[in-house]
Every structure is written in C-alpha cells, then in structure tokens.
Amino acid sequence: MTYCIGISLRAGLIMICDTRTNAGIDNISTYRKLHVLADTEDRLIFAASAGNLSVTQSVLGMLHEGLPPVGDDEQPRKVEHMPTMFRVAQLVGEAVMSAGREIKPALYAAGVSAGISLLVAGRIGTGPIKLFLVYDAGNFIECQPDSPFFQIGATQYGKPILDRTMTYESSLDEAVKVGLLSFDSTIRSDLSVGLPFDIMVMPADPKALVIRRRIEVDDPYFQNLSSRWSMLLNESRAAIPDPPFMTASADG
C-alpha cells in the first residue's frame, strides 16, 4: 500500500509521498513514488503514484519514451511537448489506459490486484499551477479551491485532519505541517505506510525556489512534530469534560 497527498493552494503546490511498498514482519521494501515527469526551462511536472508497481512502472516508461503519434505528426507524444497541464493529464490518462490493456488481463488472471491511481501536478511556463487526480480507468479530475487536496492510497487515517484544517488560503508552511501530521496519523494505524517521505513544495511565484526534500526515519523535525502532536492530543482529550450521562447513570 502507499499514501500520497497533493495540496493545491493560492500560495502554491505541495506533494508528499511515502516510500513503502511492502511491510512484512521481516521484509520491508521501499520505492520512490514521487516521480519527475518533466524538468526543463519551461516546465516542472511531477506525478505521485499508488497501486500496482508493475503497472505504474509501465505507465512511467510509456511517458518517458512517448506515446504513439497521431495524425500527420511523426514524433512520439511526450509530457515535455504538451502545451498545457490539461493536455499533460490527458496524456497520462492515455498511458494508464494503454498499460491497463497490455498488463492487467494477465495480472487479474493470476489473482493480482492491478489498479493504480496518480496525482499529476506542476506548471508550464508562467502559467498557473495545476493538480489532477488520474483514476485507474484513465479519466481524471482537477483539484478545486473548495476542496484543495487529493489523496491516493491509504487515505482514511490521514483525511480527518486535512478536512478540519486545510483551506485554499492556507500558507505553504502550515500546509506542509498539516500534511506531515496527516502522514503521522496514517503510519500510526497502517503498517503498509512508512518513512521515508518525499516532499515537493512549488510556490505560486514562478521565480521562487522549489523545495525537494526527503524526510528520513531520524528526521528531527518530524520526530518532534509526531511527539508533540501525541502530547497535545492527550492534553486536549483530558481537558474535554466526561459525558454527563455517565455520572447520571452511576447515580441512578
């Protein structure tokens, strides 16, 4: 399993992914799930992946080599040739469909789960940053300000804090903190998700520095965040009054 989130704010874009692909008693393996689709002078585009690893690798390979040309064009269609982020999402969706047709029948026949999902995000030129969720069927939706984040993978444990605190007007600093708290909640309850995490922060200002960082197991900030969050949760729980009907029942 895995857990990835993409957060699209007025202030910019954040993507965070874990790296765990297998979690047995004596067999834990990792794999980078935050992928660079294009990094050139005029564009920076990322994809986060969840689901079957072989299907994901096939999709990434197709995008790297280029999809077959259409019409009179003789050149393979690549992410670096797409004029808009919408066209990038379309190309990724097409690659997902193509990989599914080639690989999934054999995987399903063997009883292997073959579904995948992708978060595709970035910017072309000085245009706006876009974030898309590409489904297993190849269709996709764009992230909107009224719900400024997408999750893929093991989404249930980290969703409540995002729902309660994340808004389109959140700052990048605050959003990174909340995103990491979402991951902390997830790894506490799901052994299939774990450190290290890969983070990318792309400010809305095209001239600002794009941050790329890996949060390792011994990262001091994440360790402090996790321990302080646990302490504050326990303090808040203790400060809430006990249910009054429990006392009434005892008295009765």
Backbone as a ProteinNet text record, in pm:
[ID]
protein_1_A
[PRIMARY]
MTYCIGISLRAGLIMICDTRTNAGIDNISTYRKLHVLADTEDRLIFAASAGNLSVTQSVLGMLHEGLPPVGDDEQPRKVEHMPTMFRVAQLVGEAVMSAGREIKPALYAAGVSAGISLLVAGRIGTGPIKLFLVYDAGNFIECQPDSPFFQIGATQYGKPILDRTMTYESSLDEAVKVGLLSFDSTIRSDLSVGLPFDIMVMPADPKALVIRRRIEVDDPYFQNLSSRWSMLLNESRAAIPDPPFMTASADG
[TERTIARY]
84.6	0	88	28.1	102.6	10.5	68.4	-11.1	55.9	-18.4	30.1	-77.2	-34.3	-127.8	-73.8	-166.4	-135.2	-222.8	-164.3	-237	-215.9	-324.9	-319	-379	-294.1	-334.7	-310.3	-366.3	-333.5	-182.6	-120.5	22.6	111.6	55.2	137.3	91.4	182.7	153.5	243.8	187.4	263.4	229.4	330.4	308.9	395.2	335.8	407.1	372.9	473.9	452.7	538.2	484.3	568.1	642.7	724.7	806.2	792.3	701.5	692.9	609.7	661.7	589.5	553.6	620.5	590.9	626.5	539	564.4	528.2	622.9	605.4	684.5	676.6	747	896.7	951.6	1095.5	1128	1033.8	1056.4	989.5	1065.6	1015.2	1095.1	1026.2	1094.3	1039.4	1120.6	1081.5	1099.7	1026.6	1032.2	983.3	1055.7	1015.6	883.6	790	657.4	628.4	723.9	713	808.3	751.4	828.9	831	943.2	955.1	920.5	813	774.2	843.4	871.9	941.8	1009.9	1132.3	1207.5	1294.6	1237.5	1306.7	1291.4	1344.5	1338.1	1194.8	1104.4	968.5	864.8	906	806.3	869.8	792	828.9	702.7	701.3	580.4	614.3	532.1	552.4	432.3	456.1	347	372.4	266.4	270.5	188.2	236.3	172.3	133.2	20.7	-24.9	-84.6	-64.4	-122.1	-15.5	-52.3	35.8	164.7	278	406.7	443	413.4	449.8	369	240.5	158.4	208.5	240.1	292.6	420.9	513.9	639.1	616.8	519.6	487.5	435.5	348.7	296.4	409.7	497.3	608.7	702.6	724.6	807.9	747.2	616.2	548.2	560.2	542.7	551.2	693.4	792.4	931.9	965.7	924.6	955.6	863.8	744.9	648.7	541.3	418.2	308.2	306	244.6	245	188.8	245.5	195.5	54.3	-12.9	-147.2	-148.5	-236.5	-248.7	-122	-84.9	31.9	162.7	151.1	271.1	347.2	477.5	558.9	636.2	629.7	705.2	622	685.2	612.9	562.9	449	390.8	445.6	513.6	576.9	523.9	546.1	499.7	563	690.3	757.9	707.8	621	565.6	424	361	222.3	210.4	112	102.5	43.4	-34.9	-99.9	-96.8	-120.4	-128.6	-249.1	-356	-471.2	-431.8	-353.3	-307.4	-211.8	-133.3	-46.9	-131.8	-237.7	-325.7	-390.1	-429.4	-486.5	-385.6	-260.6	-157.5	-131	-124.5	-104.8	-221.8	-343.7	-460.1	-456.3	-411.1	-398.8	-295.9	-184.1	-81.6	-135.4	-215.2	-276.7	-368.2	-449.4	-538.3	-459.4	-353.9	-273.5	-203.1	-144.9	-79.4	-179.6	-299.6	-403.1	-440.4	-452.8	-488.3	-378.8	-253.8	-143.5	-114.5	-128.5	-78.6	-188.4	-297	-395	-460.2	-491.7	-555.4	-475.4	-343	-259.5	-254.2	-249	-244.4	-375	-486.5	-615.4	-631.9	-583.1	-591.6	-511	-404.8	-321.2	-370	-480.4	-534.6	-460.7	-392.4	-313.2	-389.4	-395.5	-458.7	-375.4	-439.6	-365.8	-403	-485.7	-530.5	-421.8	-425.2	-333.7	-410.1	-352.4	-401.4	-281.4	-295.4	-183.8	-229.4	-142.5	-157.8	-58.1	-106.6	-22.2	-31.2	82.3	79.3	204.2	191.2	305.9	265.1	360.9	337.4	413.7	351	414.8	433.4	557.1	587.4	554.7	491.1	448	299.2	243.7	102.2	72.3	-56.1	-94.1	-55.4	-30.9	-4.9	-136	-130	-248.2	-220.4	-325.5	-318.4	-434.7	-404.9	-506	-495.4	-609.3	-616.7	-656.4	-566.1	-590.7	-631.3	-750.6	-803.8	-750.7	-782	-735.1	-788.6	-905.2	-962.6	-902.6	-819.7	-758.5	-829.1	-948.1	-1017.1	-956.1	-984.5	-920.2	-1008.6	-977.6	-1043.9	-937.9	-972.4	-880.3	-914.8	-814.8	-834.4	-890.5	-988.9	-1056.8	-1038.8	-1051.8	-1028.1	-1119.5	-1242.4	-1333	-1293.3	-1211.4	-1156.8	-1013.4	-918	-786.8	-684.7	-728.4	-630.2	-687	-596.2	-627.5	-544	-597.3	-524.4	-536.1	-433.6	-440.6	-373.6	-414.9	-359.8	-440.8	-370.3	-434.5	-481.2	-596.7	-641.1	-716.9	-772.2	-872.5	-816.6	-696.7	-644.8	-597.3	-546.2	-493.8	-591.6	-713.2	-809.6	-873.2	-907.6	-977.6	-905.3	-775.1	-705.3	-700.7	-691.9	-695.8	-832.6	-938.4	-1074.2	-1097.7	-1043.8	-1068.1	-986	-868.5	-776.6	-734.4	-744.1	-687.5	-786.4	-745	-824.1	-735.8	-798.4	-726	-634.4	-668.4	-590.3	-480.4	-465.4	-359.1	-222.4	-128.9	7.6	79.1	186.8	263.5	324.2	374.7	432	328.9	210.1	103.4	59.3	49.8	3.6	103	232.5	332.7	321.6	305.2	291.1	169.5	54.8	-67.3	-53.1	11.8	34	116.3	220.6	302.2	226.2	138.4	53.5	-41.3	-89.1	-173	-96.3	31.4	113.5	143.2	165.7	191.1	71.5	-48.6	-169.4	-181	-140.9	-153.8	-56.7	69.4	167.2	142.5	69.1	34.2	-66.9	-148.3	-259.1	-245.1	-147.8	-135	13	49.7	189	236.8	145.4	185.8	232.6	224.6	272.2	383.9	494.2	604.3	707.9	793.9	907.3	1006.9	1088.2	1096.9	982.5	964.2	867.1	942.4	887.7	939.3	843.7	898.6	818.6	863.8	766.5	793.7	703.2	760.5	684.9	715.2	611.7	625.7	546.1	612.8	540.9	470.7	365.4	290.9	376.5	470.3	560.1	658.8	654	743.4	891.7	927.5	1067	1116	1023.2	1060.6	1122.1	1202.6	1271.1	1172.5	1185.2	1106.8	1182.6	1115.9	1178.9	1153.8	1261.5	1251.7	1330.7	1265.2	1328.7	1279.4	1366.8	1327.4	1330.2	1220.3	1210.8	1249.8	1367.3	1416.7	1359.3	1384.6	1332.4	1379.9	1501.5	1557.8	1548	1460.8	1447.4	1403.1	1479.5	1448	1316.7	1285.2	1160.2	1040	1041.5	926.3	914.3	1025	1019.3	956.7	995.2	940.5	792.2	757.3	616.6	530.8	577.3	499.9	481.5	589.4	579.6	495.2	510.8	432.4	284.9	255.9	116.3	50.4	119.8	65.8	40.2	134.3	118.5	-1.1	-14.2	-124.4	-259.2	-264.5	-389.4	-433.1	-338.7	-372.2	-414.4	-347.4	-386.5	-526.5	-555.4	-687.5	-795.5	-766	-863.3	-895.8	-791.7	-812.5	-889.3	-878	-945	-1093.5	-1138	-1279.2	-1356.5	-1467.8	-1544.7	-1594.2	-1603.6	-1659.2	-1807.9	-1866.3	-2009	-2094.8	-2182.8	-2263	-2357.3	-2399.9	-2494.5	-2428.2	-2293	-2225.2	-2238.5	-2225.7	-2243.8	-2387.6	-2479.9	-2622.4	-2658.6	-2599.6	-2628.1	-2575.2	-2455	-2397.1	-2479.6	-2528	-2609	-2742.7	-2794.7	-2926.2	-2917.5
-119	0	123.9	237.2	362.1	474.5	592.9	711.4	831	904.6	1025.6	1132.5	1256.6	1368	1477.6	1547.7	1667.4	1779.7	1894.4	2008	2128	2183.5	2296.7	2419.5	2518.5	2637.6	2762.6	2873.5	3000.8	3026	2981.5	3005.3	2910.6	2799.9	2707.1	2562.6	2471.4	2328.2	2250.5	2149.3	2058.2	1915.4	1830.5	1687.1	1612.6	1515.3	1432.8	1286.9	1201.3	1058.2	976.6	864.9	770.8	684.3	593.5	511.6	361.9	321.9	180.2	104.4	-8.4	-91.7	-228.4	-269.4	-398.3	-390	-444.8	-437.1	-569.2	-663.3	-787.7	-784.4	-891.4	-896.9	-881	-943.7	-935	-890.9	-823	-783.1	-649.2	-541.2	-407.1	-349	-310.8	-255.9	-118	-39.7	96.2	122	221.9	260.8	404.3	486.7	627.4	635.3	709.3	723.6	865.6	956.2	1092.2	1103.1	1109.7	1099.6	1234	1262.9	1382.8	1344.9	1402.6	1376.3	1470.9	1593.2	1689.8	1793.2	1826.2	1928.6	2000.8	2101.2	2178.1	2326.5	2409.7	2553.5	2605	2539.6	2594	2515.2	2407.8	2330.3	2243.6	2223.2	2132.2	2056.3	1925.6	1845.3	1717.3	1685.8	1568.7	1475.8	1351	1254.4	1174.5	1152.6	1063.9	940.7	824.4	700.3	612.6	543.7	444.8	327.6	208.2	90.9	-5.3	-89.7	-194.4	-135.3	-182.5	-124.5	-151.1	-270.5	-301.6	-219.4	-197.5	-114.3	29.7	78.3	214.1	232.2	136.9	147.7	145.6	68.3	65.2	200.5	262	394.5	496.1	496.5	590.6	567.2	440.8	410	460.9	443.9	495.1	646.9	713.4	859.2	905.7	831.5	867.8	849.7	739	712.2	787.3	820.6	890.8	798	846	768.4	779.9	684.1	685.9	815.9	863.3	986.7	969.3	1079.5	1079	1172.9	1143.8	1229.2	1229.8	1346.7	1361	1376.9	1389.2	1406.6	1274.7	1277.9	1156.5	1140.8	1241	1236.4	1174.5	1093.2	1041.8	1157.4	1138.1	1242.7	1228.8	1334.8	1333.6	1447.3	1433.1	1535.1	1669.8	1669.7	1796.5	1866.8	1799.7	1861.7	1914.6	1883.1	1920.6	2070.7	2138.9	2284.4	2330.2	2246.1	2284.1	2167.4	2196.4	2089.9	1999.6	2054.7	1971.7	1865.2	1905.1	1808.5	1706.3	1749	1654.2	1547.6	1591.7	1496.4	1401	1452.4	1365.7	1261.2	1302.2	1209.2	1102.4	1142.4	1045.2	947.9	998.9	911.5	812.4	855.7	765.6	656.7	694.6	595.5	493.9	539.2	448.6	348.2	397.1	307.4	207.4	254.3	166.6	58.9	97	-1.2	-101.8	-54.9	-144.8	-251	-209.8	-306.7	-411.3	-372.3	-464.3	-557.4	-508.3	-581.6	-641.4	-569.5	-608.3	-744.4	-785.3	-917.5	-1030.6	-1030.4	-1137.1	-1127.2	-1003.5	-986.6	-1031.9	-993.8	-1034.8	-1186.1	-1248.3	-1393.4	-1464.6	-1398.3	-1454.7	-1416.1	-1344.1	-1302.7	-1188.2	-1106.6	-994.7	-864.6	-782.3	-651.8	-564.3	-502.1	-429.7	-282.7	-234.3	-96.1	2.8	121.6	229.6	361.4	460.9	597.9	690.9	808.9	902.2	1043.5	1117.6	1261.4	1324.8	1410.1	1476.2	1626.3	1691.7	1832.7	1903.1	2034.7	2114.5	2240	2295.8	2422.1	2421.9	2483.2	2502.8	2653.3	2693.8	2835.2	2913	3027.3	3110.2	3091.4	2985.1	2957.3	2912.4	2896.9	2856.2	2712.9	2686.8	2550.5	2471.8	2348.3	2262.9	2129.6	2072.6	1941.3	1856.4	1735.2	1644.8	1509.1	1445.3	1307.5	1220.9	1129.1	1039.6	903.5	859.3	733.3	614.3	495.9	372	354.1	410.8	398.2	496.8	589.2	688	822.3	829.4	957.5	1036.8	1165.7	1248.8	1366.6	1424.7	1546	1644.2	1772.2	1876.5	1922.2	1946.2	1995.3	2137.3	2164.5	2293.2	2358.9	2493.5	2564.6	2523.2	2479.8	2444.1	2313.8	2233.6	2111.6	2097.4	2167.1	2190.1	2078	1954.3	1846.2	1717.9	1634.3	1499.1	1401	1280.3	1171.7	1046.9	965.5	833.5	733.4	607.7	503.9	489.2	476.7	458	593.1	637.2	774.7	794.8	689.9	708.6	766.9	728.7	771.1	916.1	963.7	1099.1	1202.6	1162.4	1256	1350.1	1305.3	1395.1	1526.1	1522.8	1647.7	1739.4	1683	1765.1	1830.7	1753.1	1807.6	1920.6	1906.7	2004.3	2132.4	2124.5	2237.8	2297.2	2222.5	2269.6	2355.3	2475.2	2561.8	2612.3	2665.8	2717.7	2833.5	2903.3	3019.1	2982.2	2855.1	2813.7	2850.7	2882.1	2910.8	2779.3	2788.8	2669.1	2605.9	2689	2635.8	2555.8	2614.8	2547.9	2420.6	2425.8	2309	2193.8	2224.2	2118.7	2054.7	2137.6	2085.1	1994	2040.1	1959.2	1832.8	1845.7	1727.8	1622.7	1665	1569.8	1511.2	1589.7	1534.3	1429	1451.5	1351.8	1221.4	1233.1	1114	1048.1	1127.4	1072	990.3	1042.3	967.6	837.7	841.9	723.4	614.2	649.4	545	486	557.8	502.9	389.7	393.2	298.9	203.3	224.6	141.3	107.9	-17.5	-58.8	-60.6	-52.9	-54.5	82.3	182.5	317.7	352	406	435.3	528.9	575.7	659.2	577.7	649.2	793.9	848.8	983.1	1054.1	1144.5	1160.6	1257.6	1375.4	1497.2	1619.3	1709.6	1771.4	1874.2	1992.6	2112.6	2235.4	2332.5	2369.9	2460.8	2588.4	2697.3	2822.6	2873.8	2952.1	3007.9	3103	3171.1	3261.4	3180.1	3192.5	3112.1	3134.7	3248.6	3279.2	3221.6	3173.7	3122.4	2983.3	2950	2821.6	2707.6	2600.8	2479.3	2389.8	2349.1	2268.4	2120.4	2042.8	1897.1	1837.8	1753.4	1704.1	1563.7	1483.6	1351	1356	1315.9	1306.4	1164.3	1150.6	1018.7	976.9	852.2	797.4	877.6	928.8	1001.5	1152.9	1201	1345	1413.6	1510.2	1569.8	1648.1	1716	1791.9	1698.1	1591.1	1500.5	1429.3	1392	1328.2	1421.6	1549.5	1647.5	1670.8	1682.2	1701	1585.8	1463.6	1346.3	1339.5	1361.5	1351.3	1464.7	1586.2	1698.9	1682.9	1628.8	1607.5	1505.4	1398.8	1299.3	1361	1442.1	1506.1	1601.1	1682.6	1779.3	1710.3	1600.8	1525.7	1471.5	1417.8	1364.7	1475.1	1590.3	1702.4	1752.4	1761.3	1807.2	1707.6	1579.1	1476.4	1487.8	1505.4	1513.8	1639.2	1746.8	1872.9	1872.8	1780.5	1773.5	1705.8	1764	1702.5	1562.6	1478.5	1345.5	1356.4	1256.6	1260.3	1269.3	1367.5	1384.3	1267.9	1199.9	1088.5	969.7	963.4	854.9	872	996.5	1024.2	1001.2	1045.7	1026.7	880.6	798.6	655.8	593.4	639.5	584.2	622.4	748.7	793.5	720.5	693.9	627.1	483.7
0	0	0	-3.7	-3.4	41	57.1	87	21.7	-57.5	-122.5	-112.8	-95.3	-96.7	-187.6	-250.8	-327	-275	-246.9	-190.8	-282.7	-334	-426	-357.7	-331	-257	-341.5	-295.4	-360.4	-354.8	-245.5	-225.1	-304.2	-356.1	-431.5	-418.4	-445.7	-453.3	-359.2	-294.5	-208.8	-247.5	-259.1	-279.2	-177.8	-110.8	-13	-40.5	-44.7	-69.8	25.9	71.1	144.9	43.1	90.9	0.2	25.2	111.6	146.1	42.8	-2.6	-98.3	-41.5	65.5	127.2	274.9	358.4	501.9	567.8	566.6	638.2	767.6	843.3	971.1	952.1	848	825	682.6	616.8	478.2	451.6	466.6	438.7	323.2	215.4	99.1	66.7	-3	-35.1	-184.3	-233.3	-374.4	-384.6	-459.8	-475	-551.6	-494.1	-555.7	-602.4	-579.6	-631	-749.9	-869.7	-992.3	-1066.4	-1131.3	-1213.8	-1357.9	-1410.8	-1549	-1645.7	-1601.5	-1685.9	-1597.3	-1630.1	-1556.7	-1658.4	-1723.7	-1825.8	-1794.9	-1882.5	-1859.3	-1854.4	-1929	-1938.8	-1861.1	-1791	-1717.8	-1609.7	-1503.6	-1395.7	-1356.3	-1382.4	-1366.8	-1290.8	-1190.5	-1105.7	-1113.9	-1074.8	-1058.5	-932.1	-854	-737.7	-771	-732.8	-775.5	-658.1	-674.5	-577.8	-654.3	-602.6	-666.7	-714.4	-811.4	-860.7	-917.8	-869.2	-905.2	-1051.4	-1101.5	-1239.4	-1338.6	-1309.4	-1397.6	-1392.4	-1271.6	-1257.1	-1337	-1326.3	-1399.1	-1549.6	-1594.3	-1736.8	-1784.2	-1703.4	-1738.3	-1745.5	-1646.3	-1645.3	-1763.4	-1798.6	-1914.5	-2044.5	-2060	-2178.8	-2188.6	-2076.6	-2077.4	-2108.9	-2060.1	-2086.4	-2234.6	-2293.5	-2433.9	-2528.8	-2482	-2565	-2617.7	-2620.6	-2674.4	-2826.2	-2895	-3041.9	-3098.1	-3209.1	-3269.7	-3324.6	-3342.6	-3400.3	-3519.4	-3616.2	-3733	-3816.7	-3865	-3951.3	-3872.7	-3742.9	-3660.1	-3651.1	-3675.9	-3672.1	-3542.2	-3453	-3328.7	-3216.2	-3130.5	-3013.4	-2927.2	-2864.1	-2780.1	-2637.8	-2590.6	-2459.7	-2373.4	-2242.2	-2148.2	-2180.5	-2221.2	-2248.1	-2373.9	-2450.8	-2572	-2551.5	-2439.2	-2419	-2392	-2452.1	-2437.2	-2304.5	-2237.1	-2111.2	-2014.6	-1885.9	-1786.4	-1811.9	-1866.3	-1901.3	-2003.4	-2103.8	-2203.7	-2142.6	-2044.1	-1973	-1903.4	-1833.6	-1765	-1864.9	-1981.1	-2084.8	-2129.9	-2149.2	-2194.5	-2089.3	-1963	-1855.1	-1850	-1862.4	-1862.9	-1977.5	-2093.5	-2208	-2181.3	-2116.9	-2083	-1982.3	-1886.6	-1789.8	-1860.1	-1952.9	-2027.2	-2111	-2176.7	-2261.8	-2180.2	-2067.1	-1980.6	-1926.6	-1895.2	-1845.6	-1947.4	-2072.4	-2176.7	-2194.7	-2178.7	-2204.1	-2086.6	-1964.2	-1847.7	-1761.1	-1742.8	-1642.1	-1664.5	-1788.7	-1803.2	-1740.4	-1761.5	-1704.3	-1552.2	-1499.1	-1354.3	-1289.8	-1349.2	-1294.1	-1300.7	-1409.6	-1422.2	-1314	-1267.7	-1161.4	-1022.7	-1016.7	-887.5	-823.2	-902.8	-851.8	-873.4	-769.2	-782.1	-876.3	-975.5	-1079.1	-1088.4	-998.6	-1006.1	-967.4	-1027.5	-991.3	-989.9	-928.1	-935.4	-928.1	-987.4	-996.4	-962.4	-897.3	-884.3	-980.8	-1068.4	-1168	-1144.2	-1127.3	-1090.1	-1139.5	-1155.1	-1193.3	-1266.1	-1339.3	-1407.7	-1540.1	-1639.8	-1769.4	-1790.1	-1814.6	-1831.6	-1705.4	-1726.3	-1613.5	-1585.7	-1640.2	-1620	-1478.6	-1446.8	-1311.2	-1280.8	-1154.2	-1109.4	-1111.8	-1160	-1167.8	-1098.9	-1040.7	-975.7	-1023.9	-1073.4	-1125.1	-1055.2	-1039.1	-992.8	-1111.1	-1151.2	-1263.8	-1208.5	-1246.3	-1196.2	-1276	-1225.8	-1286.7	-1428.5	-1457.4	-1591.8	-1690.4	-1641.7	-1728.8	-1728.8	-1670.7	-1657.3	-1542.4	-1534.9	-1433.2	-1395.8	-1278.7	-1232.8	-1185.6	-1185.4	-1141.7	-1001	-919.6	-783.8	-786.8	-699.5	-696.3	-559.3	-552.5	-425.8	-311.3	-340.5	-231.1	-163.2	-226.5	-165.5	-215.6	-151.1	-212.1	-197.3	-183.3	-174.4	-232.4	-280.2	-325.5	-244.5	-222.8	-157.8	-243.9	-245.2	-306.5	-213.7	-225.4	-139.3	-11.8	100.9	232	285.2	239.1	263.1	393.9	452.8	557.6	687.1	724.6	854.9	854.8	742.7	737.2	688.2	652.8	595.4	697.1	818	910.7	938.6	960.9	992.2	871.2	751.5	630.1	615.3	638.6	628.1	728.1	847.6	954.1	938.3	878.5	885.7	751.5	642.4	516.9	439.3	400.9	314.6	201.7	99.3	-16.4	22.8	131.1	175.2	275.2	307.9	399.5	342.8	431.6	387.7	355.3	280.3	247.1	372.2	464.5	588.3	666.7	681.8	757	686.6	555	480.6	486.8	482.1	496.3	634.2	737.1	874.1	885.6	834.5	842	757.6	641.4	558.9	630.9	700.7	775.8	894.6	957.1	1063	1006.1	884.4	818.7	798	760.9	744.2	878.9	982.1	1114.4	1162.3	1140.5	1178.6	1100.5	972.7	887.9	928.6	951.8	983.8	1122.3	1208.1	1339.6	1328.6	1222.6	1210.1	1093.3	1005.3	885.6	864.2	889	876.6	732.4	635.8	495.8	448.4	534.6	502.8	600.2	549.4	640.3	581.7	668.5	630.1	547.6	464.9	444.3	359.8	368.7	286.1	189.2	69.6	-26.2	-33.5	-29.1	-29.3	-143.1	-210.3	-308.9	-278.6	-271.8	-248.2	-361.2	-437.3	-550.8	-522.3	-487.3	-461.9	-587.5	-567.6	-680.3	-762.5	-698.6	-768.8	-853.2	-986.6	-1071.4	-1042.9	-983	-956.3	-823	-741.3	-608.6	-619.7	-521.1	-518.6	-493.9	-571.2	-549.9	-452.1	-345.8	-241.1	-268.7	-266.6	-278.4	-161.9	-85.4	37.2	69.1	126	177.7	329.7	391.5	537	577.2	636.2	674.7	810.5	847.7	972.7	1093.5	1087.4	1201.4	1185.1	1097.5	1076.1	1205.7	1256.5	1387.3	1387	1276	1274.9	1280.9	1201.8	1202.4	1336.5	1396.9	1528.4	1631.1	1627.7	1721.2	1693.8	1565.4	1527.8	1578.5	1559.3	1599.3	1750.8	1826.3	1972.2	2030.1	1977.6	2028.6	1994	1876.2	1838	1930.5	1962.8	2055.7	2192.8	2241	2370.8	2370.7	2266.2	2259.8	2246.2	2173.2	2161.6	2297.1	2372.6	2504.7	2600.1	2593.3	2678.4	2641.4	2513.6	2469.4	2508.1	2493.9	2533.6	2681.5	2763.2	2907.9	2947.4	2867.1	2900.1	2866.8	2782.7	2746.5	2859.9	2907	3016.1	2980.7	3080.8	3059.8	3027.9	2961.2	2927.7	3054.8	3064.4	3187.2	3211.5	3107.4	3126.5	3193.8	3188.3	3258.2	3409.7	3459.6	3603.2	3644.2	3560.4	3591.3	3601.3	3512.1	3515.4	3642.8	3684.4	3806.8	3929	3930.9	4045.1	4050.3	3931.6	3928.7	3971.2
[MASK]
++++++++++++++++++++++++++++++++++++++++++++++++++++++++++++++++++++++++++++++++++++++++++++++++++++++++++++++++++++++++++++++++++++++++++++++++++++++++++++++++++++++++++++++++++++++++++++++++++++++++++++++++++++++++++++++++++++++++++++++++++++++++++++

